[in-house]
């Protein structure tokens, strides 16, 4: 028996029942530590395997896209959400087809891109199964100078509203990197997902006033129909680099072309990089992929505004464009997602920078129970870890100590 332990160090717990071996699904009537309080207060269920907003992710290479041998001159990135029309899947994305890979803002010209999303047009593709895609061509070309978007149009997403289709996208009027990554949002509309698309030739969501978090960039416009209105979620990177944050905000309108009113609580998230959301139950769920304290989480807002962490996971899809069957029709009963497209931006190295599209699968659906997607143990080849080794400078500094 240990001796010398005071009552303050070892309180008498004889009157407190032990936490049960069989994990209770609701909070037990006993004192709980802060961590166990969170288990019941912050998450949908105490076990991630039972949590409808927890999933791991599987990835599949797509068929049907050519990348010119990986020389960096062709890039596809930032897929929209996937929609299904007349039995066929549609996706829109940023495509760059330039004589050279990106060369930086200082070396950019009217034909040489500064970044992977410079000198781009918006293309689209269709598929019967979500694995093999047929590229259909340009949906939104760059307009003539000086119209908004003349330098590049990129990072689009799709809305269906009252029988018409609307594409929202970033519209650059200078090479990305000239002053930063500054741009507003523009839009085009059509009677069919195959077009033709009519540009509205105006800014749909303007940048914020000077000094505000979104003063320079309104990126990744992502429309959903929620509570009978159009909610366009967007991101902005704010603060001087490298000490900056990326968060999501929302702008709301009664009509797809506005006017849009930004929510007074913006930014709605304190972390994240792209916008990747979907209706879930009565609210909206979001994949918070990178940047910030809450990276690698899936979050949920019952009101579409006030997001909290619903689960923590790994290997989330970058720039996820999910297949969201009820993106425009959920009516407070969102069912979730099981697959979509994403991108990898490091497909080309050593001066051949470009991005490729891929498919991801998951179980974030109320209608699916894929136990293989609920496994919290992730086993990767050791070479994956070794690929994240120290650089030469770091090795030298640590060897000298």
CORMOWO-V872982 format. One record per backbone hydrogen bond with DSSP energy under -0.5 kcal/mol. CO is the residue of the C=O (numbers start at 1). NH is the residue of the N-H. If there is no record, write none. Layout:
co=<CO,CO>
nh=<NH,NH>
This chain:
co=<4,6,11,13,15,21,28,33,34,35,36,37,37,38,38,47,48,50,51,58,60,63,67,67,68,73,75,77,82,83,85,88,89,90,91,92,93,94,95,96,104,104,105,111,111,112,113,114,115,120,121,121,122,122,123,124,124,125,126,127,131,131,132,133,134,137,139,140,144,147,151,152,154,157,159,161,164,165,166,167,168,169,170,170,171,172,172,175,180,183,184,185,185,186,187,188,189,190,192,197,198,204,204,205,209,212,214,216,219,222,224,224,226,229,229,230,230,231,231,232,233,234,235,236,236,238,240,242,245,247,248,248,249,250,251,252,253,255,260,261,263,268,274,274,276,278,279,280,281,283,284,285,286,286,287,288,288,290,291,292,294,296,297,298,298,299,300,301,301,305,308,310,311,317,318,320,321,322,322,323,324,326,326,327,330,334,335,335,337,338,339,340,341,342,344,344,354,354,355,356,357,358,359,360,361,364,365,369,370,371,372,373,374,376,377,378,381,381,382,383,385,386,391,392,393,394,395,396,398>
nh=<6,10,13,16,17,23,30,37,38,39,40,40,41,42,43,50,51,52,54,361,359,133,70,71,71,98,96,94,324,90,88,85,127,83,125,80,123,77,121,75,107,108,108,99,113,109,103,104,118,153,95,123,139,140,93,136,137,91,134,89,63,133,128,135,126,124,141,122,147,150,119,172,170,168,166,164,161,190,159,188,157,186,154,172,184,151,152,178,177,218,171,204,205,169,200,167,198,165,195,199,189,206,260,185,212,215,208,183,235,233,226,231,229,226,231,232,253,224,233,251,222,249,219,238,247,245,243,244,238,236,268,269,234,263,232,261,230,258,262,252,266,307,273,276,287,285,336,283,334,280,301,278,288,299,289,296,297,272,272,295,297,313,288,310,311,286,308,284,304,307,300,44,298,320,343,322,341,82,324,325,327,329,330,225,333,281,366,367,364,362,323,360,321,358,347,356,347,348,76,344,62,342,60,340,58,337,368,371,373,374,375,56,376,378,379,380,384,385,386,387,388,389,395,396,397,398,399,400,401>
